[in-house]
Amino acid sequence: MLILRIRQAECALADGRLDEAFEIARVAEIGRHRHGQRLIGRLVRALIQRGQEHLAAGRFQPVLVDCRKAETLAGNQPEIERLRKAASSGLLKAQQDHAQDAQRLAQARQRVDEGWLSVGEQLLEQAPSADGRAEQLKQELAAVRLQTADAVAKAHEAIKRGDIEGAIDIACSAQMARTKSDPVTELLRQIRDHAVEHMRANLEQGRIDRAQSLLQRLLPLGENGSDVGELRRSLLQCHQAAECVAAGRPAEALPLLRKAQMMCPSAKWLSAAMTYVKQAAEALEELDAGPLGLSIADAAGDAGLAAGGSNDRAVVGKDHGRNQVPDRELRMPDAQGDASMPSAFVMQMDGVGSFYVFREARVTAGPISASTRPMLGLMADPNTPTVTIERTDGDYFIRSQTPVEVNGQAVTETLLADGDRIALSPRCRLKFQLPNPASTTAMLTISGSRLSRPDVRQIVLMDRDILVGPFTNNHIRTDQVSEPFALFTQNGRLLCRAEEGVSVDGRPFDPGVGLAIDKPIEIGKLSMVVARLGA
């Protein structure tokens, strides 16, 4: 029987079936037989030879398998050990090369995503030709190049025909701000130069709305130059000056208009506006210093006493006295509804969502079951701390008696920046955002928790205005309007500045009354309702 097995192994060895011969020869009885020992010697030499062939072809794992089989039959011989070391070294080098190729491919992917197409292409040239992932990335890179080249050509055509807004839209849709190539860089420079010329011309003509609309389109492409930043500041100064005038503080508007005039010295309307603002400030000072100023102060004092206050509380300064009485007059109800805007309300936009809006500079947020009910009540664990988010001079601070996490760091007070993540508890988180650098209105997005109204997930901390439109730097994004519009308050009214038509309850919008509460409002294709918080 043993001789028969030896003959079977010899036949398998002669036919080159080394693995079959090994399975037969590994039996201990064969190694103790004289013919079996000769068989094992020939089989070991054949395994070593096959391992060397695998080694020459770069197949390192089969080499190690053959070394293990040869060592099982003949022990750890020098020739077997040398072959194993060579295979181990080759396998280690292959693993290192594979890791380098993977790292190079990851770097190429990152460079392509960052817009450095040429750098990514150079890295891909060093990748093995048989690497399927590298080939796929090369195809993606080629597609990006074709799309970018086509977008650059179309944008140049738009510039030639004077359609700067069309060129900006093409550049934004192609995400050219991320592409780092000379043709794209040159195109973006031309777009910015032409846009600055248009904005400057609009500003000189007094069309602040058009200049602001063009700036909103341009900002996603980045500033990359002092002219765009200076124009942005000038438009902001004009906006702030208008608010000061509307609030009855013309003296505060004068320095803002002077700064804006430094950017556009040829704007005649700015010179005229400064003259009128100066005259208004002087006239208000004269009125305030005369009998009418005393009458306003007395009226405010009478109002304080009627409300149960004291004479000391009723004494008002110059600005406060001027703002108080006209505001009381402007809050009278009208045919469109009660124009008096509460300090907190809900905006329900069809197809967009619902938003809580807080106009006060200080907002508290915490569990709805807290001993002192917060302004923003969250459906959270009662032990969740209550925090205060306060706006001071355009900056937002968060304060809490119990430490909360901001970007993973436990704090009791800190300055908030765009993108900060606030964790009141593991299941109650807020994301703070400042979408528009020209506006100090902020957004809070709730995750891991909810409000009493499940349709509300975002909170608007309103300062001067709320921008609604299709761009990334609008506070509320929607494609239902082609141009951004601004919601802002003035003398107790909620007003709208929009390029498209605005109607309230089916009638044309009356700026003297404002957007009514609990009435359907249509701005272009967008339908919305403003309701009191809790309604």
FINUMI-941815 format. One record per residue (C-alpha): x negated, y negated, z negated. Coordinates in steps of 0.2 Angstrom, whole numbers, plus 2048, in hexadecimal, padded with zeros to 3 digits. Example, Ala and Ser with C-alpha at 12.3 -4.5 7.8 and 13.67 -1.06 7.14 Angstrom:
// residues 2
px	py	pz
7C2	816	7D9
7BC	805	7DC
//
This chain:
// residues 535
px	py	pz
800	800	800
7F2	7F4	7FC
7E9	7F8	80C
7F9	7F4	815
7FA	7E3	80D
7E8	7DF	811
7EB	7E4	824
7FB	7D9	824
7F0	7CA	81D
7E2	7CE	82A
7EF	7CD	838
7F6	7BD	832
7E5	7B6	831
7E1	7BC	842
7F0	7B3	849
7EC	7A3	840
7FA	7A5	833
7EF	79F	825
7FE	79B	819
805	7AC	81B
7F4	7B4	819
7F2	7AA	809
802	7B0	801
7FD	7C2	804
7EB	7C0	7FF
7EE	7B6	7EF
7F3	7C7	7E6
7E6	7CB	7D9
7E5	7DE	7DF
7DF	7D8	7F0
7D0	7CE	7E9
7CA	7DE	7E0
7CA	7E8	7F0
7BA	7E8	7FB
7C4	7E5	80B
7CE	7D8	802
7BF	7CE	7FD
7B9	7CD	80F
7CA	7C8	814
7CA	7BA	807
7B9	7B4	80D
7C0	7B2	81F
7D0	7AA	819
7C7	79D	80E
7BC	798	81C
7CB	797	828
7D4	78B	81B
7C4	780	819
7C3	77F	82C
7D6	77A	82D
7D3	76D	81F
7C5	765	829
7D0	764	838
7DE	75C	82E
7D1	750	827
7CB	74B	838
7DD	747	83D
7E0	73D	82D
7EC	749	826
7E6	748	814
7F4	751	80B
7F3	761	815
7E0	761	811
7E3	761	7FF
7F0	76F	801
7E3	77A	80A
7D5	776	7FD
7E1	77B	7EF
7E5	78C	7F8
7D2	78F	7FC
7CE	78B	7E9
7DB	797	7E4
7D3	7A5	7EE
7C1	7A2	7EC
7BF	796	7DD
7B7	784	7DD
7AA	786	7EB
79F	777	7F0
7A6	776	801
7B8	776	7FB
7B3	768	7EE
7AB	75D	7FC
7BB	75F	807
7C6	75B	7F9
7BC	74B	7F4
7BC	746	807
7CF	748	807
7D2	73F	7F7
7C8	730	7FD
7D1	730	80D
7E2	731	805
7DD	722	7F9
7D7	718	807
7E7	71B	811
7F2	716	802
7E8	706	800
7EA	702	813
7FD	706	811
7FE	6FA	802
7F4	6EC	80C
7FF	6EF	81B
80F	6ED	810
808	6DE	807
803	6D6	818
815	6DA	81F
81D	6D2	80F
812	6C2	811
817	6C1	824
829	6C3	81F
827	6B5	812
81E	6A9	81E
82B	6AC	82C
839	6A8	81F
830	699	81A
82F	693	82C
81C	696	82F
81F	6A1	83E
80D	6A0	845
806	6A6	835
812	6B4	834
80E	6B9	845
7FC	6B9	841
7FF	6C5	832
809	6D0	83D
7FC	6D2	84A
7F1	6DB	83D
7FF	6E8	839
7FE	6F9	840
806	6FB	851
810	70A	84A
818	701	83C
82B	6FF	83F
82D	6F2	833
820	6E7	83A
828	6E9	84C
839	6E5	845
832	6D5	83D
829	6D0	84D
83A	6D2	856
842	6C7	849
834	6BA	84B
836	6BA	85E
849	6B7	85C
845	6A8	850
839	6A1	85C
846	6A2	86A
854	69A	860
848	68C	859
842	688	86B
854	687	871
859	67D	863
84B	671	865
84F	66F	878
861	66B	874
85D	65F	866
851	655	872
85F	654	87E
86B	64E	871
85E	640	86C
85C	63B	87E
86F	638	880
86F	62F	870
879	63C	866
86E	63B	856
87C	643	84B
87D	652	858
86A	654	857
86B	654	844
878	662	844
86E	66C	850
85E	66B	845
869	66F	836
871	67E	83E
860	685	843
859	682	832
84A	678	83A
846	671	829
83E	682	824
835	684	835
822	67E	834
81D	67C	846
817	66D	850
826	66B	85C
832	66C	84E
829	660	843
828	654	851
83B	656	855
83F	653	842
834	643	842
83E	63D	852
84E	641	84A
84A	638	83A
843	629	843
853	627	84E
85E	62B	83F
855	61D	835
858	611	843
86A	615	844
86C	614	831
863	603	830
86E	5FD	83E
87E	602	835
878	5FA	825
873	5EA	82E
885	5EA	836
88D	5ED	825
893	5FF	829
88D	607	819
899	615	81C
891	61A	82C
880	619	825
884	624	816
88D	631	821
87D	632	82C
872	633	81D
87C	642	816
879	64B	827
867	647	827
863	64C	815
863	65F	818
854	65C	824
84A	654	816
844	642	814
831	644	818
82F	632	819
831	622	80F
83E	61A	81B
84B	627	818
848	626	805
849	613	805
859	613	80F
861	620	804
85C	614	7F5
863	605	7FE
874	60E	801
875	613	7EF
871	601	7EA
87F	5FB	7F5
88B	608	7EE
886	603	7DC
888	5F1	7E0
89A	5F4	7E7
89F	5FD	7D7
898	5EF	7CD
8A3	5E2	7D7
8B2	5ED	7D5
8AF	5EF	7C3
8AF	5DC	7C1
89C	5DB	7BE
895	5D1	7CC
886	5CB	7C3
880	5DE	7C2
882	5E0	7D5
877	5D1	7DA
866	5DA	7D6
86C	5E9	7DF
870	5E0	7EF
85F	5D7	7EE
856	5E8	7EE
861	5EE	7FC
85D	5DE	806
84A	5E2	805
84D	5F1	80F
858	5E8	81C
853	5D6	81C
85D	5D3	82C
86E	5D8	825
877	5C8	825
886	5CF	81B
87A	5D3	80D
875	5C1	80B
888	5BC	80C
88C	5C9	7FF
87F	5C3	7F3
885	5B1	7F5
897	5B7	7F1
891	5C2	7E3
887	5B4	7DB
896	5A8	7DD
8A2	5B5	7D5
896	5B8	7C6
894	5A5	7C3
8A7	5A3	7C5
8AA	5B1	7B8
89E	5A9	7AC
8A7	599	7AE
8B8	5A1	7AB
8B1	5AB	79C
8AA	59B	794
8BB	592	796
8CC	594	78E
8D0	5A3	799
8C2	5AD	791
8C9	5A9	780
8DA	5AE	786
8D4	5BF	78D
8CB	5C3	77C
8DB	5BE	773
8E5	5CA	77E
8D9	5D8	77B
8DA	5D5	768
8ED	5D5	769
8EC	5E6	772
8E1	5ED	765
8EC	5E7	757
8FB	5EE	75F
8F3	5FF	761
8EF	5FF	74E
8DD	5F9	74F
8D5	5EB	746
8D0	5D9	74C
8BD	5DF	74B
8C1	5ED	757
8CA	5E1	763
8BC	5D5	765
8B5	5D8	777
8A6	5D2	780
8A5	5C9	791
8A5	5D9	79C
8B1	5E3	791
8BE	5D5	790
8BE	5D3	7A3
8C0	5E6	7A6
8CE	5E9	79A
8DC	5DE	79F
8DB	5E0	7B2
8DA	5F3	7AF
8EA	5F3	7A5
8F3	5EA	7B4
8EC	5F6	7C1
8F2	605	7B8
904	602	7BB
90E	610	7C4
913	60E	7D6
91D	616	7E3
90F	623	7E6
90F	628	7D4
905	623	7C5
8F4	61D	7CB
8EC	61E	7B9
8DF	62B	7BA
8DC	636	7AA
8CA	639	7A4
8CC	64B	7A9
8D6	653	7B8
8D7	661	7C3
8D4	661	7D6
8DD	66F	7E0
8D6	670	7F2
8DF	67C	7FD
8D3	689	804
8C5	682	7FA
8C9	685	7E7
8CD	67C	7D7
8C2	671	7CD
8C2	669	7BC
8BC	657	7BD
8B6	64E	7AD
8B3	63B	7AF
8AC	638	79E
899	638	79C
89A	644	78D
8A2	655	78F
8A2	663	782
8A3	675	788
8A6	684	77D
8B2	692	778
8C4	68E	779
8C6	695	768
8B9	68A	75F
8BE	681	750
8BD	670	759
8C4	673	76A
8B7	66E	778
8BC	664	787
8B7	673	792
8BF	682	78A
8B7	692	78F
8BE	6A4	78D
8AF	6AA	783
8AA	6B2	772
8AF	6A6	764
89D	6A7	75E
897	69F	76E
88F	68E	76A
898	67D	770
88C	672	77A
88D	660	77F
887	65B	791
885	648	791
880	63C	79F
875	62E	79B
86E	622	7A8
871	62F	7B5
868	63D	7AC
871	64C	7A4
86D	653	793
873	662	78A
874	663	777
87A	671	76B
879	673	759
875	686	75C
867	68A	769
86D	68F	77A
862	695	789
85E	689	797
854	693	7A5
850	6A0	798
849	694	78B
853	691	77A
856	67F	777
861	673	76D
85F	664	778
857	662	78A
858	658	79A
861	662	7A7
85B	663	7B9
863	669	7C9
864	67C	7C9
863	67F	7B6
86B	68E	7AF
873	68C	79E
877	69C	794
883	699	786
884	6AB	783
87F	6BB	78D
891	6BB	795
893	6A8	796
888	69F	7A2
889	68E	7AB
87F	688	7BA
87B	675	7BA
879	66D	7CC
876	65C	7D3
87A	65F	7E5
877	64D	7EB
867	643	7E7
871	633	7EA
87F	637	7DE
87E	63A	7CB
88E	645	7CB
88A	657	7C6
892	668	7C8
893	676	7BB
897	688	7C2
89D	695	7B5
898	6A7	7B6
89B	6B5	7A9
8A9	6AC	7A1
8B9	6A3	7A7
8C5	695	7A4
8D7	695	79F
8DA	693	7B2
8D2	6A1	7BB
8D2	697	7CB
8C6	68B	7C5
8B3	690	7C5
8AB	67F	7C7
8AB	66F	7BD
8A7	65E	7C4
89E	652	7B8
8A4	642	7C1
899	632	7C0
89C	626	7CF
8A3	631	7DC
8A7	643	7E3
8A1	647	7F4
8AB	654	7FD
8A5	65A	80E
89D	668	819
88B	664	813
880	66D	806
87D	65D	7FD
890	659	7FA
897	65D	7E9
8A5	667	7F0
8A2	670	801
8AF	673	80D
8B0	675	820
8C2	66E	821
8BB	65D	823
8AE	658	831
8A8	649	827
8A4	647	814
8B0	63D	80A
8AE	635	7F9
8BA	635	7EA
8B7	627	7DE
8C0	61E	7D0
8C2	60B	7CF
8CD	601	7C3
8D6	611	7BD
8DA	617	7CF
8D3	626	7D8
8CE	620	7E9
8C7	628	7F9
8BB	623	806
8BD	62E	815
8BA	62D	828
8C9	638	82B
8DB	633	828
8E2	634	816
8F4	635	810
8FD	637	7FF
90D	640	7FE
90F	63E	811
90C	62B	811
8FC	622	816
8F0	620	808
8F1	60F	7FF
8E0	60A	7F7
8E9	5FE	7EC
8F2	60C	7E4
8E6	61A	7E5
8E8	62D	7E7
8F8	632	7DD
8F8	640	7D0
903	650	7D4
906	64A	7E6
8FF	653	7F5
8F0	64A	7FD
8EA	64E	80E
8D8	648	814
8D6	64E	826
8DA	661	826
8D7	662	813
8E6	663	807
8E4	660	7F5
8ED	65B	7E5
8E7	652	7D6
8EF	657	7C5
8EC	653	7B3
8E1	660	7AA
8ED	66D	7A2
8FA	66A	7AF
//
